[in-house]
Protein backbone atom coordinates (compact mmCIF):
# COMPACT_ATOMS: atom_id res chain seq x y z
CA UNK A 1 0.00 0.00 0.00
CA UNK A 2 2.90 2.38 0.63
CA UNK A 3 3.89 2.11 -3.04
CA UNK A 4 0.41 3.16 -4.19
CA UNK A 5 0.40 6.10 -1.78
CA UNK A 6 3.71 7.28 -3.22
CA UNK A 7 2.45 6.88 -6.78
CA UNK A 8 -0.65 8.95 -5.93
CA UNK A 9 1.49 11.59 -4.22
CA UNK A 10 3.81 11.78 -7.23
CA UNK A 11 0.88 12.05 -9.63
CA UNK A 12 -0.70 14.85 -7.58
CA UNK A 13 2.60 16.71 -7.53
CA UNK A 14 2.92 16.45 -11.32
CA UNK A 15 -0.70 17.37 -11.85
CA UNK A 16 -0.51 20.43 -9.59
CA UNK A 17 2.34 22.00 -11.55
CA UNK A 18 1.66 24.33 -14.41
CA UNK A 19 2.63 23.22 -17.93
CA UNK A 20 6.17 24.29 -18.69
CA UNK A 21 7.66 23.80 -15.24
CA UNK A 22 5.98 20.79 -13.67
CA UNK A 23 8.64 18.20 -14.53
CA UNK A 24 11.58 20.20 -13.17
CA UNK A 25 9.63 20.79 -9.96
CA UNK A 26 8.87 17.06 -9.83
CA UNK A 27 12.58 16.26 -10.39
CA UNK A 28 13.62 18.51 -7.51
CA UNK A 29 11.02 17.02 -5.14
CA UNK A 30 12.16 13.45 -5.84
CA UNK A 31 15.74 13.97 -4.72
CA UNK A 32 15.06 14.41 -1.03
CA UNK A 33 16.18 11.38 0.99
CA UNK A 34 16.14 8.73 -1.75
CA UNK A 35 18.58 5.86 -1.63
CA UNK A 36 21.08 5.36 -4.48
CA UNK A 37 19.69 1.86 -5.11
CA UNK A 38 16.23 3.26 -5.60
CA UNK A 39 17.57 5.80 -8.09
CA UNK A 40 19.38 3.11 -10.08
CA UNK A 41 16.27 0.93 -10.17
CA UNK A 42 14.15 3.89 -11.28
CA UNK A 43 16.61 4.72 -14.07
CA UNK A 44 16.75 1.10 -15.24
CA UNK A 45 12.96 0.79 -15.28
CA UNK A 46 12.62 4.14 -17.08
CA UNK A 47 15.06 3.14 -19.83
CA UNK A 48 13.40 -0.28 -20.18
CA UNK A 49 9.96 1.31 -20.58
CA UNK A 50 11.26 3.84 -23.14
CA UNK A 51 12.92 1.01 -25.09
CA UNK A 52 9.70 -1.03 -25.02
CA UNK A 53 7.74 2.00 -26.20
CA UNK A 54 10.14 2.59 -29.08
CA UNK A 55 9.73 -1.03 -30.14
CA UNK A 56 5.94 -0.61 -29.94
CA UNK A 57 5.84 2.66 -31.93
CA UNK A 58 5.35 1.07 -35.38
CA UNK A 59 2.72 -1.36 -34.14
CA UNK A 60 -0.86 -0.26 -33.60
CA UNK A 61 -1.29 0.57 -29.95
CA UNK A 62 0.01 2.74 -27.18
CA UNK A 63 3.70 3.02 -28.14
CA UNK A 64 3.74 6.80 -27.75
CA UNK A 65 2.12 6.59 -24.33
CA UNK A 66 4.63 3.95 -23.21
CA UNK A 67 7.53 6.17 -24.31
CA UNK A 68 5.96 9.12 -22.45
CA UNK A 69 5.59 7.01 -19.29
CA UNK A 70 9.25 5.97 -19.48
CA UNK A 71 10.36 9.57 -20.02
CA UNK A 72 8.27 10.60 -17.03
CA UNK A 73 10.13 8.08 -14.90
CA UNK A 74 13.46 9.29 -16.24
CA UNK A 75 12.46 12.89 -15.47
CA UNK A 76 12.57 11.87 -11.80
CA UNK A 77 16.28 11.19 -12.12
CA UNK A 78 17.64 13.44 -14.88
CA UNK A 79 17.23 17.21 -14.84
CA UNK A 80 17.83 17.42 -18.59
CA UNK A 81 14.90 15.06 -19.26
CA UNK A 82 12.69 17.06 -16.89
CA UNK A 83 13.61 20.29 -18.67
CA UNK A 84 13.07 18.72 -22.10
CA UNK A 85 9.58 17.56 -21.08
CA UNK A 86 8.83 21.01 -19.66
CA UNK A 87 9.86 22.55 -23.00
CA UNK A 88 7.87 20.00 -25.03
CA UNK A 89 4.62 19.94 -23.04
CA UNK A 90 3.34 23.46 -23.94
CA UNK A 91 4.18 22.87 -27.61
CA UNK A 92 2.25 19.58 -27.65
CA UNK A 93 -0.70 21.24 -25.93
CA UNK A 94 -0.77 23.93 -28.64
CA UNK A 95 -0.58 21.32 -31.41
CA UNK A 96 -3.40 19.29 -29.87
CA UNK A 97 -5.54 22.42 -29.46
CA UNK A 98 -4.89 23.33 -33.12
CA UNK A 99 -5.91 19.82 -34.16
CA UNK A 100 -9.10 20.07 -32.12
CA UNK A 101 -9.94 23.43 -33.72
CA UNK A 102 -9.33 21.97 -37.18
CA UNK A 103 -11.55 19.00 -36.38
CA UNK A 104 -14.39 21.20 -35.10
CA UNK A 105 -14.25 23.47 -38.17
CA UNK A 106 -14.14 20.59 -40.66
CA UNK A 107 -17.16 19.33 -42.54
CA UNK A 108 -18.09 15.64 -42.31
CA UNK A 109 -16.26 15.06 -45.60
CA UNK A 110 -13.19 16.90 -44.27
CA UNK A 111 -13.28 14.80 -41.10
CA UNK A 112 -13.49 11.64 -43.17
CA UNK A 113 -10.45 12.81 -45.16
CA UNK A 114 -8.54 13.48 -41.91
CA UNK A 115 -9.39 10.01 -40.58
CA UNK A 116 -8.38 8.43 -43.90
CA UNK A 117 -5.07 10.32 -43.85
CA UNK A 118 -4.42 9.19 -40.28
CA UNK A 119 -5.17 5.57 -41.18
CA UNK A 120 -2.86 5.72 -44.21
CA UNK A 121 -0.05 7.30 -42.15
CA UNK A 122 -0.48 4.76 -39.33
CA UNK A 123 -0.58 1.90 -41.83
CA UNK A 124 2.56 3.17 -43.53
CA UNK A 125 4.33 3.52 -40.20
CA UNK A 126 3.26 0.01 -39.18
CA UNK A 127 4.42 -1.44 -42.51
CA UNK A 128 7.71 0.44 -42.30
CA UNK A 129 8.25 -0.77 -38.74
CA UNK A 130 7.47 -4.32 -39.77
CA UNK A 131 9.93 -4.09 -42.64
CA UNK A 132 12.61 -2.71 -40.33
CA UNK A 133 12.11 -5.35 -37.68
CA UNK A 134 11.40 -8.47 -39.73
CA UNK A 135 12.76 -7.93 -43.25
CA UNK A 136 15.70 -10.03 -44.36
C-alpha atoms as an extended CHARMM CRD file, in Angstrom:
* protein
*
       136  EXT
         1         1  UNK       CA              0.0000000000        0.0000000000        0.0000000000  PROA      1               0.0000000000
         2         2  UNK       CA              2.9030000000        2.3750000000        0.6300000000  PROA      2               0.0000000000
         3         3  UNK       CA              3.8890000000        2.1120000000       -3.0350000000  PROA      3               0.0000000000
         4         4  UNK       CA              0.4090000000        3.1600000000       -4.1930000000  PROA      4               0.0000000000
         5         5  UNK       CA              0.4000000000        6.0990000000       -1.7800000000  PROA      5               0.0000000000
         6         6  UNK       CA              3.7140000000        7.2780000000       -3.2160000000  PROA      6               0.0000000000
         7         7  UNK       CA              2.4470000000        6.8810000000       -6.7850000000  PROA      7               0.0000000000
         8         8  UNK       CA             -0.6550000000        8.9450000000       -5.9310000000  PROA      8               0.0000000000
         9         9  UNK       CA              1.4890000000       11.5880000000       -4.2220000000  PROA      9               0.0000000000
        10        10  UNK       CA              3.8110000000       11.7810000000       -7.2290000000  PROA      10              0.0000000000
        11        11  UNK       CA              0.8820000000       12.0550000000       -9.6290000000  PROA      11              0.0000000000
        12        12  UNK       CA             -0.7040000000       14.8530000000       -7.5790000000  PROA      12              0.0000000000
        13        13  UNK       CA              2.6010000000       16.7130000000       -7.5330000000  PROA      13              0.0000000000
        14        14  UNK       CA              2.9230000000       16.4470000000      -11.3170000000  PROA      14              0.0000000000
        15        15  UNK       CA             -0.7030000000       17.3740000000      -11.8490000000  PROA      15              0.0000000000
        16        16  UNK       CA             -0.5150000000       20.4280000000       -9.5940000000  PROA      16              0.0000000000
        17        17  UNK       CA              2.3430000000       22.0010000000      -11.5460000000  PROA      17              0.0000000000
        18        18  UNK       CA              1.6600000000       24.3300000000      -14.4150000000  PROA      18              0.0000000000
        19        19  UNK       CA              2.6300000000       23.2180000000      -17.9340000000  PROA      19              0.0000000000
        20        20  UNK       CA              6.1670000000       24.2850000000      -18.6900000000  PROA      20              0.0000000000
        21        21  UNK       CA              7.6600000000       23.7990000000      -15.2360000000  PROA      21              0.0000000000
        22        22  UNK       CA              5.9850000000       20.7880000000      -13.6660000000  PROA      22              0.0000000000
        23        23  UNK       CA              8.6360000000       18.1980000000      -14.5280000000  PROA      23              0.0000000000
        24        24  UNK       CA             11.5800000000       20.2000000000      -13.1670000000  PROA      24              0.0000000000
        25        25  UNK       CA              9.6250000000       20.7880000000       -9.9620000000  PROA      25              0.0000000000
        26        26  UNK       CA              8.8740000000       17.0560000000       -9.8340000000  PROA      26              0.0000000000
        27        27  UNK       CA             12.5780000000       16.2590000000      -10.3870000000  PROA      27              0.0000000000
        28        28  UNK       CA             13.6170000000       18.5060000000       -7.5150000000  PROA      28              0.0000000000
        29        29  UNK       CA             11.0220000000       17.0230000000       -5.1370000000  PROA      29              0.0000000000
        30        30  UNK       CA             12.1560000000       13.4510000000       -5.8390000000  PROA      30              0.0000000000
        31        31  UNK       CA             15.7410000000       13.9740000000       -4.7160000000  PROA      31              0.0000000000
        32        32  UNK       CA             15.0640000000       14.4140000000       -1.0330000000  PROA      32              0.0000000000
        33        33  UNK       CA             16.1800000000       11.3810000000        0.9910000000  PROA      33              0.0000000000
        34        34  UNK       CA             16.1370000000        8.7350000000       -1.7460000000  PROA      34              0.0000000000
        35        35  UNK       CA             18.5770000000        5.8620000000       -1.6330000000  PROA      35              0.0000000000
        36        36  UNK       CA             21.0760000000        5.3620000000       -4.4780000000  PROA      36              0.0000000000
        37        37  UNK       CA             19.6940000000        1.8620000000       -5.1080000000  PROA      37              0.0000000000
        38        38  UNK       CA             16.2310000000        3.2610000000       -5.6030000000  PROA      38              0.0000000000
        39        39  UNK       CA             17.5690000000        5.8010000000       -8.0860000000  PROA      39              0.0000000000
        40        40  UNK       CA             19.3840000000        3.1130000000      -10.0820000000  PROA      40              0.0000000000
        41        41  UNK       CA             16.2720000000        0.9270000000      -10.1690000000  PROA      41              0.0000000000
        42        42  UNK       CA             14.1540000000        3.8870000000      -11.2770000000  PROA      42              0.0000000000
        43        43  UNK       CA             16.6110000000        4.7220000000      -14.0720000000  PROA      43              0.0000000000
        44        44  UNK       CA             16.7550000000        1.0970000000      -15.2420000000  PROA      44              0.0000000000
        45        45  UNK       CA             12.9650000000        0.7910000000      -15.2820000000  PROA      45              0.0000000000
        46        46  UNK       CA             12.6170000000        4.1430000000      -17.0760000000  PROA      46              0.0000000000
        47        47  UNK       CA             15.0590000000        3.1400000000      -19.8260000000  PROA      47              0.0000000000
        48        48  UNK       CA             13.4030000000       -0.2760000000      -20.1810000000  PROA      48              0.0000000000
        49        49  UNK       CA              9.9640000000        1.3140000000      -20.5800000000  PROA      49              0.0000000000
        50        50  UNK       CA             11.2590000000        3.8440000000      -23.1380000000  PROA      50              0.0000000000
        51        51  UNK       CA             12.9200000000        1.0100000000      -25.0870000000  PROA      51              0.0000000000
        52        52  UNK       CA              9.7030000000       -1.0330000000      -25.0230000000  PROA      52              0.0000000000
        53        53  UNK       CA              7.7430000000        1.9980000000      -26.1970000000  PROA      53              0.0000000000
        54        54  UNK       CA             10.1400000000        2.5860000000      -29.0800000000  PROA      54              0.0000000000
        55        55  UNK       CA              9.7300000000       -1.0270000000      -30.1400000000  PROA      55              0.0000000000
        56        56  UNK       CA              5.9370000000       -0.6100000000      -29.9390000000  PROA      56              0.0000000000
        57        57  UNK       CA              5.8400000000        2.6600000000      -31.9300000000  PROA      57              0.0000000000
        58        58  UNK       CA              5.3520000000        1.0740000000      -35.3800000000  PROA      58              0.0000000000
        59        59  UNK       CA              2.7210000000       -1.3630000000      -34.1350000000  PROA      59              0.0000000000
        60        60  UNK       CA             -0.8580000000       -0.2620000000      -33.5960000000  PROA      60              0.0000000000
        61        61  UNK       CA             -1.2940000000        0.5710000000      -29.9450000000  PROA      61              0.0000000000
        62        62  UNK       CA              0.0080000000        2.7420000000      -27.1830000000  PROA      62              0.0000000000
        63        63  UNK       CA              3.6970000000        3.0240000000      -28.1410000000  PROA      63              0.0000000000
        64        64  UNK       CA              3.7390000000        6.7980000000      -27.7530000000  PROA      64              0.0000000000
        65        65  UNK       CA              2.1180000000        6.5940000000      -24.3260000000  PROA      65              0.0000000000
        66        66  UNK       CA              4.6270000000        3.9510000000      -23.2100000000  PROA      66              0.0000000000
        67        67  UNK       CA              7.5310000000        6.1740000000      -24.3050000000  PROA      67              0.0000000000
        68        68  UNK       CA              5.9550000000        9.1170000000      -22.4450000000  PROA      68              0.0000000000
        69        69  UNK       CA              5.5920000000        7.0130000000      -19.2890000000  PROA      69              0.0000000000
        70        70  UNK       CA              9.2460000000        5.9720000000      -19.4790000000  PROA      70              0.0000000000
        71        71  UNK       CA             10.3600000000        9.5670000000      -20.0210000000  PROA      71              0.0000000000
        72        72  UNK       CA              8.2710000000       10.6020000000      -17.0330000000  PROA      72              0.0000000000
        73        73  UNK       CA             10.1330000000        8.0820000000      -14.8950000000  PROA      73              0.0000000000
        74        74  UNK       CA             13.4640000000        9.2930000000      -16.2450000000  PROA      74              0.0000000000
        75        75  UNK       CA             12.4560000000       12.8900000000      -15.4730000000  PROA      75              0.0000000000
        76        76  UNK       CA             12.5710000000       11.8740000000      -11.7980000000  PROA      76              0.0000000000
        77        77  UNK       CA             16.2810000000       11.1940000000      -12.1160000000  PROA      77              0.0000000000
        78        78  UNK       CA             17.6420000000       13.4380000000      -14.8800000000  PROA      78              0.0000000000
        79        79  UNK       CA             17.2320000000       17.2060000000      -14.8360000000  PROA      79              0.0000000000
        80        80  UNK       CA             17.8330000000       17.4200000000      -18.5920000000  PROA      80              0.0000000000
        81        81  UNK       CA             14.9010000000       15.0570000000      -19.2600000000  PROA      81              0.0000000000
        82        82  UNK       CA             12.6940000000       17.0570000000      -16.8940000000  PROA      82              0.0000000000
        83        83  UNK       CA             13.6080000000       20.2920000000      -18.6730000000  PROA      83              0.0000000000
        84        84  UNK       CA             13.0650000000       18.7210000000      -22.1050000000  PROA      84              0.0000000000
        85        85  UNK       CA              9.5820000000       17.5640000000      -21.0790000000  PROA      85              0.0000000000
        86        86  UNK       CA              8.8280000000       21.0140000000      -19.6570000000  PROA      86              0.0000000000
        87        87  UNK       CA              9.8580000000       22.5460000000      -22.9960000000  PROA      87              0.0000000000
        88        88  UNK       CA              7.8650000000       20.0030000000      -25.0330000000  PROA      88              0.0000000000
        89        89  UNK       CA              4.6180000000       19.9430000000      -23.0440000000  PROA      89              0.0000000000
        90        90  UNK       CA              3.3380000000       23.4560000000      -23.9430000000  PROA      90              0.0000000000
        91        91  UNK       CA              4.1820000000       22.8690000000      -27.6150000000  PROA      91              0.0000000000
        92        92  UNK       CA              2.2510000000       19.5840000000      -27.6510000000  PROA      92              0.0000000000
        93        93  UNK       CA             -0.6980000000       21.2390000000      -25.9290000000  PROA      93              0.0000000000
        94        94  UNK       CA             -0.7690000000       23.9330000000      -28.6410000000  PROA      94              0.0000000000
        95        95  UNK       CA             -0.5790000000       21.3230000000      -31.4100000000  PROA      95              0.0000000000
        96        96  UNK       CA             -3.3970000000       19.2910000000      -29.8670000000  PROA      96              0.0000000000
        97        97  UNK       CA             -5.5370000000       22.4180000000      -29.4610000000  PROA      97              0.0000000000
        98        98  UNK       CA             -4.8860000000       23.3320000000      -33.1220000000  PROA      98              0.0000000000
        99        99  UNK       CA             -5.9060000000       19.8230000000      -34.1570000000  PROA      99              0.0000000000
       100       100  UNK       CA             -9.1000000000       20.0700000000      -32.1200000000  PROA      100             0.0000000000
       101       101  UNK       CA             -9.9420000000       23.4250000000      -33.7160000000  PROA      101             0.0000000000
       102       102  UNK       CA             -9.3270000000       21.9750000000      -37.1820000000  PROA      102             0.0000000000
       103       103  UNK       CA            -11.5500000000       18.9970000000      -36.3810000000  PROA      103             0.0000000000
       104       104  UNK       CA            -14.3880000000       21.1990000000      -35.0990000000  PROA      104             0.0000000000
       105       105  UNK       CA            -14.2520000000       23.4720000000      -38.1750000000  PROA      105             0.0000000000
       106       106  UNK       CA            -14.1430000000       20.5900000000      -40.6640000000  PROA      106             0.0000000000
       107       107  UNK       CA            -17.1650000000       19.3320000000      -42.5360000000  PROA      107             0.0000000000
       108       108  UNK       CA            -18.0870000000       15.6420000000      -42.3090000000  PROA      108             0.0000000000
       109       109  UNK       CA            -16.2590000000       15.0640000000      -45.6020000000  PROA      109             0.0000000000
       110       110  UNK       CA            -13.1940000000       16.9000000000      -44.2710000000  PROA      110             0.0000000000
       111       111  UNK       CA            -13.2750000000       14.7970000000      -41.0970000000  PROA      111             0.0000000000
       112       112  UNK       CA            -13.4900000000       11.6370000000      -43.1700000000  PROA      112             0.0000000000
       113       113  UNK       CA            -10.4550000000       12.8090000000      -45.1550000000  PROA      113             0.0000000000
       114       114  UNK       CA             -8.5400000000       13.4780000000      -41.9090000000  PROA      114             0.0000000000
       115       115  UNK       CA             -9.3910000000       10.0130000000      -40.5800000000  PROA      115             0.0000000000
       116       116  UNK       CA             -8.3760000000        8.4310000000      -43.8990000000  PROA      116             0.0000000000
       117       117  UNK       CA             -5.0700000000       10.3230000000      -43.8540000000  PROA      117             0.0000000000
       118       118  UNK       CA             -4.4180000000        9.1920000000      -40.2750000000  PROA      118             0.0000000000
       119       119  UNK       CA             -5.1680000000        5.5700000000      -41.1840000000  PROA      119             0.0000000000
       120       120  UNK       CA             -2.8590000000        5.7220000000      -44.2110000000  PROA      120             0.0000000000
       121       121  UNK       CA             -0.0520000000        7.2980000000      -42.1470000000  PROA      121             0.0000000000
       122       122  UNK       CA             -0.4770000000        4.7640000000      -39.3300000000  PROA      122             0.0000000000
       123       123  UNK       CA             -0.5750000000        1.9040000000      -41.8270000000  PROA      123             0.0000000000
       124       124  UNK       CA              2.5630000000        3.1740000000      -43.5270000000  PROA      124             0.0000000000
       125       125  UNK       CA              4.3270000000        3.5170000000      -40.1980000000  PROA      125             0.0000000000
       126       126  UNK       CA              3.2640000000        0.0070000000      -39.1830000000  PROA      126             0.0000000000
       127       127  UNK       CA              4.4150000000       -1.4430000000      -42.5060000000  PROA      127             0.0000000000
       128       128  UNK       CA              7.7070000000        0.4430000000      -42.2970000000  PROA      128             0.0000000000
       129       129  UNK       CA              8.2550000000       -0.7740000000      -38.7360000000  PROA      129             0.0000000000
       130       130  UNK       CA              7.4660000000       -4.3220000000      -39.7710000000  PROA      130             0.0000000000
       131       131  UNK       CA              9.9340000000       -4.0860000000      -42.6420000000  PROA      131             0.0000000000
       132       132  UNK       CA             12.6150000000       -2.7100000000      -40.3310000000  PROA      132             0.0000000000
       133       133  UNK       CA             12.1080000000       -5.3530000000      -37.6820000000  PROA      133             0.0000000000
       134       134  UNK       CA             11.4000000000       -8.4710000000      -39.7310000000  PROA      134             0.0000000000
       135       135  UNK       CA             12.7570000000       -7.9290000000      -43.2470000000  PROA      135             0.0000000000
       136       136  UNK       CA             15.6990000000      -10.0270000000      -44.3570000000  PROA      136             0.0000000000
